[in-house]
Amino acid sequence: MAYIITDKCDKLGVCKPVCPVDAISQGETKFVIDPDLCTECGACAEACPAFAIEPPK
């Protein structure tokens, strides 16, 4: 399972540069995480000022 960016995403993109495997990209309405690339490191969630990234369930 991968981290998930919720609708609380403010589209600042702070999460994208901290992802060590480049799994985050700009989607139509928010940033998205490619579940095939995500290593569940949590760097994106720690960097998100909107607390819009949830850990895998």
Secondary structure in CASP SS format (residue, H / E / C, confidence):
PFRMAT SS
TARGET T0000
AUTHOR 0000-0000-0000
METHOD secondary structure of the structure
MODEL  1
M C 1.00
A C 1.00
Y C 1.00
I E 1.00
I E 1.00
T C 1.00
D C 1.00
K C 1.00
C C 1.00
D C 1.00
K C 1.00
L C 1.00
G C 1.00
V C 1.00
C H 1.00
K H 1.00
P H 1.00
V H 1.00
C C 1.00
P C 1.00
V C 1.00
D C 1.00
A C 1.00
I E 1.00
S E 1.00
Q E 1.00
G C 1.00
E C 1.00
T C 1.00
K C 1.00
F E 1.00
V E 1.00
I E 1.00
D C 1.00
P C 1.00
D C 1.00
L C 1.00
C C 1.00
T C 1.00
E C 1.00
C C 1.00
G C 1.00
A H 1.00
C H 1.00
A H 1.00
E H 1.00
A H 1.00
C C 1.00
P C 1.00
A C 1.00
F C 1.00
A C 1.00
I E 1.00
E E 1.00
P C 1.00
P C 1.00
K C 1.00
END
